[in-house]
Amino acid sequence: MLSIIEAAGWPIWLIIVTSITALAIIGERFWSLRTALVAPREILPATIREYQAKGVTQDLVNRLQRGPLIGRIFAAALVGRLAELGWDRNFLGAVAAFVVGNLVIYAFGVPWLMLATGLGAGGAIANGVSPFLFGDGLKILAAAALFPAAWWIVGRRPAER
């Protein structure tokens, strides 16, 4: 086996490292997206009980924001499609794609927060969206700068698809 690797030369090491990285990512996704984390059965009843006992607390809002991932799944699918269409090849397109992705997450999260806590739309936006806007904005700007740079480094342009 080692002789095959030696005969192939240095490019084979890139393939090996990439394959191991891909397997690690696949394993991590299987572990991270297991049903108990994505759609826990007791999340809604437990949230309602906590809300009835303590009201809306910052801890409750933080846990709910990290909770159901369905909005993130839809956002990932949409942003992935926008990337396939080339939106991630320039800064403004990447910003637009990531903003759309965040809006999808918020579109799922705000009704969830309203249902789980009894807050109205304004309260759910104030407690479930507003605290995260600054951090999300920074992440969007960083990612929007990195994606076009990464495409420039690998030298792949939309016309080469």
N, C-alpha and C positions, 0 to 999 in steps of 0.2 A: 504494500500500500504506500509506504513511504517513497518507494522508487517511482511510483506514478506521479506523486506530488513533485518530486525532484525533477522528473522529466518534463513536467508541464511548465516549470519555471515560476517566476514571481507572480504572474497574473492569477495563478490558481489560489494564492493566498488571499487575494481580494474576494474571490468566489467563496472560499471557505469562511472567511470572516463575515461576509454578507449573509451566508446561509445560517450561520450560528446566530447572528443578530436577528434574522427573520424568525427563526424558531423561538428565540427568547421573547420576541414581541408577541408572537402567536400564543405562547404559553401565558404570558402576562395578561393578554386580553381574555383568554379563557378563565383565568383566575379572577380578574377584576370584574368581569361581566357575568358572574354566576348569578342565578336567580335570587338567591338570598340577599344579594346586595342591590340588584337592579330593581326588583319588585318585591320587597319584603312583605309578608302577609300581615304583620301586625303594625305596620307603620301608621296607617290611618287611625285605627282604634287607639293606639298609644298616644298619638298626637292629640286626638280629641280629648282624651282623659287628662293629659298634661295641660292643655289649653283651659279646660274647665277648672282645673285645680289652681293654676298659677297665672293664667292669662298669657298674653304674648310677651315672651322674654327674648332677649337677644340670643340666648342659647338655643331656644326652640327654632327661631328663624334660621340660625346658622345650620342646624341639623337638617331642617327641611330643604335648605338650599343645596346641601350635599346629597340629599336623599334620592328621590326618583330620578333615574337617568334617562327616562324615555325622551325627554326634550333634547338631551345631549346626543342621543342616538339619531334622532331626526336631523338635528343641526349638523352632525358629522356627515350624514348622507348628503345633505344639501350642499354643504361647503365642499365636499369631495366632488360632487358633480360640477360645481362652479370652477373648481380647480381643473377638472378635465376639460372644461371649456376655455381654459387659459386665463382665468381671472387672477390667478396667483403669480402671473409672470411679471406684473408691474405693481408698484407700490399702491396706487389708488384702487386698482382692481382687487388687490389682496385686502385692503382696508374694507372695501365694500363687501366682499365675501365674508369676512370675519364679523362685520357688523350685522349682516343678515343672519349669520349663525347664532350670534348672541341674542338677536331678537327672537329667534325660534326658541331658544332656551328660556327666555323670559316669557314667551307666549305660553309655554307649558308650565312654568314655575309659578307665575302669578295666580292663575286659577287654582293650582294645587294649594298654594298658601292661603287663598281665600277659603277654599273648602276645608282645609285642615284647621284653620284658626278662627274662622268666622269673620275675618276682616273684610271690609269693603275693598273695592278696587284701589282706591286711593291709599288706604292703609297697607294693602299688600304690595303696592308699588313702592311706597315709602320705606317699608321694612324689608322687602325682598329684592328690590332692584337698586334703589338709590345707594345703599351702602357699598354696592359692588361696581358701580359705574366707573370710578376712578381706576381701580385695579384692572378691570376689564379693558378699559381704554389703553392703559399702558401695555397690557399683553397684546392687544390688537396691533398697536404701533410697532412693537418689537417683532411680532410674527410677520407683519406686513413688510418690514424691512428685510427680514431674513429670507423669506421665500424667493423674491426676485434675485437676491444675491446668490442663493443656492442654485437657482436655474442658470444664472450667469456662469457660476463655477463649473457646472457640469456641461455647459455649452449647448443645452437643448432648447430650442426655440419652438413656439407653437407651429410654425410652418413645417417643422421637421417631423411632425406627428404622423 
